[in-house]
Amino acid sequence: MYPKKVENKEPVNILQVQEENYIIAFDRRQIGYKLYESVGKIRTLEQIGPDDHLEPVSSMKDVTKRILEKYNDGEIDAIWCSYDAYAQGVYQALKETDSDIPMVSVDICDDDIRFMAEGKNWKACATTNWMLNGEFACRVLALEMAEQYEDIKKASSYYESPGMWMEIPSILVRQEEVMSKPNITLANLSDVATAAYTDSSYMPTCDWMDAALKSR
């Protein structure tokens, strides 16, 4: 979205919607975000979050409207949201203020897809495949019950200390994908998402599990 900045190796100015030390999942997302900061690809203008955690969508809408008043046109290149409930509030604020600032988010639900399909500010969601998440968890549980911890560790290859974290690969769902066909929801997202969305090659497994699944 910013070819000139990329060409000139200039950072993209980001309004970050994130709360540190709130829940572990948000903190994990911050690790990847900080990597882009450290190499100069993004610059965080400021970090914001909801005032009311019981009403995150409406709260983020109000907070975002208030924050946008501080900045001139062109000062914010994009908005990054660590959670899709926050992103829904941000999106409503952008629509109501007639802003053209693009935004991206983490997590996905049917409402997020519907908003992206409107073809406005919400450009992409980073997510995992929820159905595969459940299968992943069941496989780990089965291996744990069988005390096959080494097979569990093989699926934790993202980290120097295998087994400390179980992390499922994420993909990017883009606005143009959910706009390519009508009535896209989580149920049929695989029809338009990239092949990575349905890839299950990372699943923890073992010989007896493979045999059992093939015999179904």
KAHU-V102720 format. One record per backbone hydrogen bond with DSSP energy under -1.0 kcal/mol. CO is the residue of the C=O (numbers start at 1). NH is the residue of the N-H. E is the energy in kcal/mol with one decimal. If there is no record, write none. Layout:
BEGIN
co-><CO & CO>
nh-><NH & NH>
e-><E & E>
END
This chain:
BEGIN
co-><2 & 3 & 4 & 5 & 12 & 13 & 13 & 14 & 15 & 16 & 17 & 23 & 24 & 25 & 26 & 29 & 30 & 31 & 32 & 33 & 34 & 35 & 36 & 36 & 37 & 41 & 43 & 46 & 48 & 55 & 56 & 57 & 58 & 59 & 60 & 61 & 62 & 63 & 64 & 65 & 67 & 68 & 72 & 78 & 79 & 80 & 83 & 84 & 85 & 86 & 87 & 88 & 89 & 90 & 91 & 92 & 93 & 94 & 95 & 102 & 103 & 104 & 105 & 109 & 110 & 111 & 112 & 113 & 115 & 116 & 121 & 123 & 124 & 125 & 126 & 127 & 129 & 130 & 131 & 132 & 133 & 134 & 135 & 136 & 137 & 138 & 139 & 140 & 141 & 142 & 143 & 144 & 148 & 149 & 150 & 152 & 153 & 156 & 161 & 171 & 173 & 174 & 175 & 177 & 188 & 189 & 189 & 194 & 195 & 200 & 206 & 207 & 208 & 209 & 210 & 211>
nh-><6 & 7 & 8 & 10 & 43 & 77 & 78 & 45 & 80 & 48 & 82 & 27 & 28 & 29 & 30 & 33 & 34 & 35 & 36 & 37 & 38 & 39 & 41 & 42 & 40 & 12 & 14 & 16 & 18 & 59 & 60 & 61 & 62 & 63 & 64 & 65 & 66 & 67 & 68 & 69 & 70 & 71 & 75 & 15 & 104 & 17 & 87 & 88 & 89 & 90 & 91 & 92 & 93 & 94 & 95 & 96 & 97 & 99 & 98 & 79 & 123 & 81 & 126 & 113 & 114 & 115 & 116 & 117 & 118 & 119 & 103 & 175 & 105 & 173 & 107 & 171 & 133 & 134 & 135 & 136 & 137 & 138 & 139 & 140 & 141 & 142 & 143 & 144 & 145 & 146 & 148 & 147 & 152 & 153 & 154 & 155 & 156 & 159 & 164 & 127 & 125 & 178 & 179 & 180 & 191 & 192 & 193 & 197 & 198 & 203 & 210 & 211 & 212 & 213 & 214 & 215>
e-><-2.4 & -2.6 & -2.4 & -3.1 & -2.8 & -1.8 & -1.6 & -3.0 & -2.0 & -3.0 & -2.6 & -1.7 & -2.4 & -1.6 & -1.3 & -1.7 & -2.7 & -1.2 & -1.3 & -1.5 & -2.6 & -1.3 & -2.2 & -1.0 & -1.5 & -2.3 & -3.2 & -2.2 & -1.8 & -2.3 & -2.3 & -1.9 & -2.0 & -2.7 & -2.6 & -2.1 & -2.0 & -2.4 & -2.7 & -1.0 & -1.9 & -1.2 & -1.9 & -2.3 & -2.4 & -3.4 & -2.1 & -2.0 & -1.3 & -2.2 & -2.9 & -2.0 & -2.0 & -2.4 & -2.3 & -2.5 & -1.6 & -2.7 & -1.1 & -1.8 & -2.7 & -2.0 & -2.8 & -2.1 & -2.4 & -2.4 & -2.6 & -2.3 & -1.2 & -1.9 & -2.3 & -2.6 & -1.5 & -3.3 & -3.0 & -3.0 & -2.1 & -1.5 & -1.5 & -2.8 & -2.2 & -2.1 & -2.4 & -2.3 & -2.3 & -2.4 & -2.4 & -2.4 & -2.5 & -1.5 & -3.0 & -1.3 & -1.1 & -2.4 & -1.5 & -1.3 & -2.1 & -1.3 & -1.7 & -2.6 & -2.3 & -1.6 & -1.4 & -1.0 & -2.0 & -1.6 & -2.3 & -1.9 & -1.1 & -1.7 & -2.5 & -2.3 & -2.2 & -2.4 & -2.1 & -1.3>
END
